[in-house]
């Protein structure tokens, strides 16, 4: 039910008077971007660097869209973990899936940081200083995406640890309940075991009210033990 991060690849070859793009995968369509650039002749007049900036800006904007979708998924997982339903409403499989998505997104985002830093800071013959200012803006957006991915990964680790802690607490509570009931059942088992022996000289064996007395002792003992466990929060 969560977002699945699918990646593609865009290669850009730029020269003094040309820009060639090669796309791999079903993602990263540049058709609308080309239409927007053709509608702004002043921007196109700045040369191939302006086109390269538009492509980089388009890709990074897609990263921001994906991180917003991933954040919504993480918020849902966090809500399910800390909801009144507790471990019943949480899904560890979805948490691991989100971890895999973050890893896939990180593989796509991080390698772009170094090229954008070069385009934004180092002098280049094909990139005018005014275009470098645009690249600095894109690099800042990419840095924001990288920081978000790191924060999401740490948050998912915390959510997963909290979920595991809840599971451990629930298991301890179940074991306490099982132990308490076993202690209660041990009383009638012990009494019945003693009176099940084939001895003639047993306490109150031939007394008319011996059987009701044994049942009463069992019932009172079980009640007292049950009340003690209930008071201590074991049941």
N, C-alpha and C positions, 0 to 999 in steps of 0.2 A: 504493500500500500504506500510505501514511501517513494520519493523521487529516486530515479536511477540515473546516475551520471554517465552519459555516453559522450565520448570524445571523438573528434576528427583531427584533421591536420590541414593547415593552410601554409603553403610555401609561397613566398613573395620574392620575385627577382626584379630589382629596380636599377635603372640606368639613367643617363642624362635626359633621355626623352621617351622613356617607356617604363611601364610597370606590368609585369606578368604574374598572375596568381595561378597556383595549382592546388586544387583541393582534393583531399582523400577522405572518404567517409561521406555519410549522408548529412552531416552537420556543417554549419559555417557557410550558408548561402550568402553570396555577396551581391546578388541581384538588386535588392532594395538599396544597398549602399551605393552601387554604381548610379542608380537613378538619382539619388540625393546629390551625388557629386556633380552629375551632369546638369542639375538644376542650379548649381552654384558655380558659374564660370569664373568668378573672382578667386574662389578657392582653388580651382583647377589650374589657374594661371600661375600659382606658386610652384608648380612643377611636381615631379614624381614624389617628392618628400611629403607633399600634402596628401597625396593618395595613400602613401604608406602610413601616415598618421591616422587617416580615416579608418584604414583596415585594422590597425592596432587598437584604436579606440573602440571599434565595433566588437572586436574579440574580447577586450577587457570588460565591456559592458555586458556581454554574455556571461562572463565569469560572475559579475555582480548579481545577475539574475539567478544564476544557479546557486550561489551562496545564500540568497534570500530564501530559495525553495528548500535548501538543506536546513536552514535555520528553523523554518516552520516544522520540518520533520523532527528536528531535535527537541523543539518545544513540546510537540505532541508526546514524544517518548518521555520527556521529563515529567509532564503532567500525569502520564499513565503510571510512572513509577511512584510518585508521591500522592497519588489519588487514594481515596478511602479503600479501594479494592486492593491496594498494595501489590503483592507479587502476582495476584491473579490477573490484574490489568496490564502488567508489564510483559514485554516480549523481548527476551535476550537476543533472539535471532535478528530482530529488526535493528537492535543496537549494533550488532556486528556488521550488518549490512550497511548501516550508515558509516561505520568505520571504514569499510571497503570503498564506499563512495568518496569519502574524504581523501583517501589515499589516491584514488583515481584523479580527483580534482587537483590534488597537490602535484601530481606528476605532470599535469597539463599547465599549471600556473607557474610553478617555480622556475622552469627553464627560460621563461620569457623575461624574467627580471633583469638578467645581465644585458641582453641586447637592448632593452628599453633604456637602461642606464647609460649605455654607450651613446645611443641616439640622442639622449637628453642632455648629456654633459660634455662629450668630447667633440672637438671640431671635426666636421665632415664636409667634404666638397659638395655633396649632393643635398645637404640639409642646411637650409638657411637658419640664422639665429632665431628668427621669429617662429619658425617651425619647431625648433628645439624647445621653445617654451611650451608648445602644445604637447610635445613628447614628455616633458616633465609632469604635466598634468595627468597623462595616461599612466606614467610610472607611479605617481602617487596613488592612483586608483588601484593599480596592481598591488602595491604594497599593502593597501587596505584589505584586499582580498586575501593576501597571504596571511596577514595577521588574524583575519576572521577564521581561516582554516585552522590555524594553530590553536585559537581559542576554542573552536568547535571540538577539536580533537581532545583537548584537555577536559572540556565539559562532558564529553561522552565518556571519558575514563571515569570521571567522578560519578556520573549517573550509573554506569555499570558497576562500580564498586558499591554504591548505595543499594543497587538491586541485589547484588550478591550478599550484602550484609542483611537485607530483609529476608532473603531465603534462609540464611543461617539462623536468624532469630526465629523464624517460623519452624524450622526443623527442631530447634531446641525446645520450643513450646510444645511441639508434638511429642517429643521424647519425654518431657515432664508429665504430660497427660498420660502417656502409655505407662510410665513408671508408677504414677499415682494409682491408676486403675489396677495395675498388677499387684500393688501393695494391698489394695482393698480386697481383691480376689484371693490373696494369700491367706486371709483370716478364715473364711469358710473352708478353704482347701485344707488348712492345718487341722481344724476341728474335725472335719469329716474324715480326715486321714487317721486321726487318733481313735475316733470312735468306730472306725471301720476295721480295727484290729480284733481278732478273735480271742479275747481274753474274758474270763468270767468275772474277775474282780476289777471292773471299770467303775469310775465315779458315777453314781446315780444311774447305773445301767438298768437295774430292775425297778427303779422308781417310776410311778405312774406318770409323773410330770417331767421325767428326764428329757424326753424328746422335745417338748415345747421349750424347756429351759435352754437346751442346746441351740435351738433356732433363735431364741431371744438373745442369747449371748452373741451369736453370729451377727444378728441384725444390729444390735447396739454397737458392737465393735466396728462394723462397717460404717455405720452412721457417724461415729466419732472420728474415724480416720478420714472419711469423706469431708466432714466439716472442717477438719484441720487443714486438709489440702486446699479446700475452697478458700479458706481464710488467707492462706499464704499465696494464693494466685496460681496454684498448680492445676486447678480445674476450672 
